[in-house]
């Protein structure tokens, strides 16, 4: 059989804010409004950017795999559906710089040969498939393993297949602060046995088949910058009642945006049928097609000095107007400002034309209802500790925020 190939969409491949070093590579005339599309991020600048007030662009938490458990730092990504970790078989420097899954040290690990036979173990001497993926713009390869996956020190566990990477390139993987990615989408590319969310929540009653995502509205970095809660949601993280929107495309966490608004007025950018929007816990930025971004830049009122009062940017979701103030989608520095937005190319008919990434998720506490197929939004409460004990029947995973 041929090795399966997947153009895997993860935070690795999503644009991040331009680093100071990259921005210094450009020499621009002072006072000139310049849009740099570098790695997808739009930046307005005249000189070196001051990161003293920078917000987090990545968040990760801890997951345990195998028996006895081996601990890994992962990005929890609602737009992908499986777990990917480095393997102990990988001797590349990038792998050795991270925690690697050691199958031989887990009494419950099974080597899986083929994605279409996801529960049958194979021996070391038998043929097996090789998974080829594109992560962070680089090709990587791996194998399939089946084992126990736990979140919260054993309180939420399930058995699932996952990918262990046997090859990684030096760049960019050696620079990552986390080890892998755990997908929280409701569908997986190979089979349901690879879907971690199904393994964790599939046997739960509907009220417990929920997870919620809280990011500190300030965008602070460091430990306890956010929280993933499995099994429910916290009322103390909400500054308003939840507003629910049905999932628009099965197998995803996409919702329908009826229209975008600028300064509270409909922009007319989503047509009669609306725009599909991915609620994406692995995306550093807001994302939209290039022509939509051009409209934003022209109509939001952002200038090259970052002065004045740029208009609020809003999303009409299930009849509710959900709005971001200018300081929630613009990052300011001593030299200028940057729009926390990036261009997006749609991949197909049911693919999202808008990505609601961290700027949106910092403003709105988000609840993902797995069995009722809906997403809830509430204004996120500020100044709330992300380190409180989890409510009964739930498990909390603190998220570390960092500036990539």
C-alpha positions in Angstrom: 0.0 0.0 0.0 1.1 3.5 -0.6 2.1 5.7 2.3 -0.7 8.2 3.0 -0.1 11.9 2.6 -1.8 14.7 4.4 -1.4 18.5 4.1 -2.0 18.9 7.8 -3.4 22.2 9.0 -2.0 23.1 12.4 -0.8 26.2 14.2 2.6 25.4 12.7 1.3 26.4 9.3 -0.7 29.3 10.5 0.8 32.8 10.2 2.1 34.4 13.4 2.9 38.0 14.1 6.0 39.3 12.5 9.1 39.1 14.7 11.2 42.1 15.5 14.1 40.6 13.6 12.0 40.1 10.5 10.6 43.6 10.6 14.1 45.1 11.0 15.0 43.6 7.7 12.9 46.3 6.0 13.9 49.9 5.7 10.8 52.1 5.3 10.4 55.9 5.1 9.0 57.4 8.3 5.4 58.3 8.0 4.7 55.9 5.2 1.8 53.6 5.7 3.1 50.2 4.7 1.4 46.8 4.7 3.8 43.9 5.0 2.5 40.5 4.1 5.2 38.5 5.7 4.2 35.1 6.9 0.6 36.3 6.4 0.6 38.9 9.1 -0.3 42.5 8.4 2.0 45.1 10.0 1.9 48.8 10.0 5.3 50.2 11.0 8.0 52.7 10.5 10.8 51.2 12.5 11.8 48.5 15.0 8.9 47.1 16.9 8.8 47.3 20.7 7.6 44.0 22.2 7.2 45.3 25.7 3.4 45.1 25.4 3.3 42.1 23.1 0.6 39.5 23.5 0.9 35.7 23.4 0.9 34.1 20.0 1.0 30.5 21.1 -0.6 28.5 24.0 0.2 25.0 25.1 -0.7 22.6 28.0 0.2 19.1 29.1 -1.1 15.7 28.1 -0.1 12.2 29.3 0.3 9.2 27.0 0.8 5.5 27.8 1.2 3.4 30.9 3.0 4.5 33.0 2.2 8.0 31.6 4.7 10.0 29.6 4.1 13.7 29.7 4.1 16.0 26.7 3.5 19.7 26.0 1.0 20.2 23.2 -1.0 22.9 21.4 -4.7 22.1 21.7 -5.9 22.7 18.1 -9.7 22.7 17.4 -9.0 22.6 13.6 -7.2 19.3 13.5 -8.3 15.9 14.8 -5.4 13.8 16.0 -2.4 13.6 18.2 1.1 14.1 16.8 4.3 13.6 18.9 8.0 13.0 18.2 9.1 9.4 18.4 12.0 8.0 20.3 13.0 6.5 16.9 13.7 10.0 15.6 17.3 10.9 16.1 17.1 14.3 14.3 18.3 17.2 16.5 14.8 18.7 16.5 13.3 15.6 17.9 16.1 15.2 20.5 15.4 18.8 21.7 11.9 17.7 22.7 10.2 15.0 24.8 9.8 11.9 22.6 7.3 9.1 23.0 9.0 5.8 23.9 6.7 3.0 22.9 8.9 0.4 24.6 8.3 2.1 28.0 4.5 1.9 27.7 2.9 -1.5 28.6 -0.2 -0.5 26.7 1.3 0.7 23.4 0.5 -1.1 20.2 2.3 -0.6 16.9 -0.3 -0.1 14.2 0.7 -0.9 10.6 -2.1 0.7 8.5 -4.5 3.6 9.0 -7.4 1.6 7.5 -6.8 -1.2 10.0 -6.4 1.0 13.1 -6.8 -1.6 15.9 -4.6 -4.4 14.6 -1.1 -4.5 16.1 1.9 -5.4 14.0 5.4 -6.7 14.9 8.7 -4.9 14.2 9.3 -7.3 11.3 6.1 -6.7 9.5 5.4 -4.1 6.8 3.8 -0.9 7.9 2.6 2.3 6.5 4.5 5.6 6.7 2.6 8.8 7.3 3.9 11.9 5.5 2.7 15.3 6.7 3.5 18.9 5.9 4.0 20.8 9.2 5.2 24.3 9.5 6.0 24.3 5.8 8.3 21.3 6.2 7.8 17.6 5.3 7.9 15.2 8.2 7.3 11.4 8.4 5.9 9.1 11.1 4.3 5.9 12.1 1.1 4.9 13.8 0.8 3.9 17.5 -2.3 3.1 19.6 -2.2 3.8 23.3 -3.9 5.5 26.3 -4.2 9.3 26.1 -5.0 11.2 29.3 -5.7 14.9 30.2 -5.6 16.1 33.7 -3.4 13.4 35.3 -5.7 10.5 34.4 -9.2 12.0 35.0 -10.1 12.1 31.3 -8.6 9.2 29.4 -9.3 7.3 26.2 -7.6 4.9 23.8 -6.7 6.3 20.4 -4.3 5.9 17.5 -1.9 8.7 16.9 1.2 9.6 14.8 4.7 9.5 16.1 7.2 11.4 14.0 10.4 9.6 12.9 11.8 12.6 11.0 11.8 16.3 11.7 13.8 19.1 10.1 16.0 21.4 12.2 14.0 24.4 11.2 11.5 25.3 12.5 10.9 22.3 14.9 14.0 22.8 17.1 12.8 26.2 18.1 9.3 25.1 19.3 8.6 25.4 23.0 6.1 22.5 22.9 6.5 18.9 21.8 3.4 18.2 19.6 -0.2 19.0 18.8 -3.4 17.5 20.1 -6.3 18.0 17.8 -9.8 18.7 19.2 -11.8 18.6 16.0 -14.7 16.2 15.8 -13.4 14.5 12.8 -10.0 12.9 11.8 -8.5 12.4 8.4 -7.9 8.6 8.7 -10.6 7.0 10.9 -12.6 7.6 14.1 -9.9 5.6 16.0 -7.5 8.5 15.5 -10.0 11.1 16.9 -8.8 12.1 20.4 -12.0 14.0 21.2 -14.1 10.9 20.5 -11.8 8.9 22.7 -12.0 11.3 25.6 -15.7 12.4 25.4 -17.5 9.7 23.3 -18.6 7.7 26.3 -19.7 10.8 28.4 -23.3 11.9 28.9 -24.2 14.9 26.7 -23.8 17.4 29.6 -20.2 16.3 30.1 -19.3 16.0 26.4 -18.1 19.6 26.5 -14.8 21.5 26.6 -14.2 25.2 27.0 -11.3 27.5 26.2 -10.3 30.5 28.2 -7.5 32.9 27.4 -6.5 35.8 29.6 -8.1 38.9 27.9 -4.9 40.8 28.5 -2.9 38.5 26.2 -0.4 37.8 29.0 2.4 35.3 28.5 3.7 32.8 31.1 2.1 30.1 33.0 -1.7 30.1 33.7 -2.2 32.4 30.7 -5.4 30.4 29.9 -7.2 27.2 30.5 -8.7 24.2 28.7 -11.5 22.7 30.7 -12.8 19.3 29.8 -16.3 18.2 30.9 -17.9 21.6 31.3 -17.3 25.3 31.6 -16.7 27.8 34.4 -19.3 30.6 35.1 -16.5 32.7 36.8 -14.8 32.9 33.4 -18.0 34.5 31.9 -18.9 38.2 32.0 -22.2 37.5 30.2 -24.6 34.6 29.4 -23.6 32.1 26.8 -24.8 32.7 23.3 -25.0 29.5 21.2 -24.4 29.0 17.5 -25.0 25.7 15.7 -22.0 24.1 14.0 -22.3 24.9 10.2 -20.2 22.0 8.8 -20.2 18.6 10.5 -16.8 17.3 11.6 -15.6 20.9 12.3 -16.0 23.7 14.7 -17.1 26.1 12.0 -20.0 28.5 12.6 -21.9 30.8 10.2 -21.0 34.5 10.3 -24.0 36.3 8.8 -22.0 39.4 8.2 -19.0 41.4 9.3 -19.5 44.8 10.8 -17.3 47.9 10.9 -18.2 50.4 13.6 -21.4 48.4 14.3 -22.7 48.7 10.7 -23.0 45.7 8.3 -20.1 45.6 5.9 -21.9 43.4 3.3 -18.9 41.1 2.8 -20.5 37.8 3.4 -23.2 37.9 0.8 -26.7 36.3 1.2 -25.4 33.0 2.5 -22.9 34.2 5.1 -19.3 33.3 5.7 -18.1 30.1 7.3 -15.8 30.8 10.2 -13.5 28.4 12.0 -13.4 28.8 15.8 -9.7 27.9 16.0 -7.8 27.4 19.2 -4.6 26.9 17.3 -4.6 30.2 15.3 -2.5 33.1 16.4 -4.4 35.7 14.3 -7.8 36.5 12.8 -7.8 35.4 9.2 -9.8 36.3 6.1 -9.3 36.4 2.3 -7.0 39.1 1.0 -9.8 41.2 -0.5 -11.6 41.3 2.8 -8.5 42.4 4.6 -8.0 45.1 2.1 -11.5 46.3 2.9 -10.8 46.3 6.6 -7.6 48.3 6.2 -9.5 50.9 4.1 -12.5 51.2 6.4 -11.3 50.6 9.9 -9.5 53.9 10.1 -6.1 52.7 11.1 -3.3 55.1 10.1 0.4 54.9 9.9 0.9 56.8 13.2 -1.6 54.5 14.9 -3.4 57.6 16.2 -7.1 58.4 16.2 -9.8 55.9 17.1 -10.0 53.0 14.7 -13.5 51.5 14.4 -14.6 48.3 16.1 -14.6 45.1 14.1 -17.6 42.8 14.5 -19.0 39.4 13.6 -22.7 38.7 13.5 -23.1 35.1 14.7 -26.5 33.5 15.1 -28.1 36.9 15.5 -25.6 38.1 18.1 -23.2 41.0 17.4 -19.8 40.0 18.7 -17.4 43.0 18.5 -13.7 43.6 19.0 -12.5 47.0 20.0 -9.4 48.4 18.1 -7.0 47.5 21.0 -8.2 43.9 20.7 -7.2 43.5 17.1 -4.3 45.9 16.9 -1.0 45.4 18.7 0.7 48.7 19.5 4.4 49.5 20.1 6.5 52.6 20.6 7.1 52.7 16.9 3.8 51.8 15.4 1.2 49.1 15.4 0.3 45.8 13.8 -3.1 44.4 12.8 -3.4 40.9 14.3 -4.8 39.6 11.0 -3.6 37.4 8.2 -4.6 36.5 4.7 -6.4 33.2 4.1 -6.8 31.0 1.0 -9.9 28.8 1.0 -9.2 25.1 0.4 -12.6 24.1 -0.8 -16.4 24.5 -0.7 -16.8 23.7 3.0 -13.6 25.3 4.2 -13.7 28.4 6.3 -13.4 31.9 4.8 -12.8 33.4 8.2 -10.6 32.1 11.1 -11.5 33.3 14.6 -8.1 32.9 16.3 -6.6 34.2 19.6 -7.7 37.9 19.3 -11.3 36.7 19.2 -10.9 33.9 21.8 -9.3 36.3 24.3 -12.4 38.5 24.0 -14.9 35.6 24.1 -14.9 32.6 26.4 -15.8 29.7 24.1 -17.6 26.4 24.9 -17.5 23.5 22.4 -20.5 21.1 22.8 -19.4 17.8 21.2 -22.7 15.9 21.2 -25.1 18.8 20.6 -22.9 20.1 17.8 -22.8 23.7 18.8 -20.5 26.4 20.1 -21.2 28.9 22.9 -19.7 32.3 23.3 -19.6 34.6 26.4 -17.7 37.8 27.1 -14.5 36.6 28.9 -14.1 37.8 32.4 -10.9 39.8 33.2 -8.7 39.3 36.2 -9.8 35.7 36.9 -7.3 33.2 38.1 -6.8 30.3 35.7 -5.4 28.2 38.6 -8.6 27.6 40.6 -9.7 23.9 41.3 -11.8 22.5 38.5 -15.6 22.1 39.1 -16.7 18.6 40.1 -16.7 16.2 37.1 -14.3 18.4 35.0 -10.6 18.6 34.6 -8.6 21.8 34.0 -5.4 22.1 32.0 -3.5 25.3 32.6 -2.2 26.9 29.3 1.2 28.5 29.1 1.2 31.5 26.8 4.4 32.5 24.9 5.4 35.0 22.3 6.8 33.1 19.3 
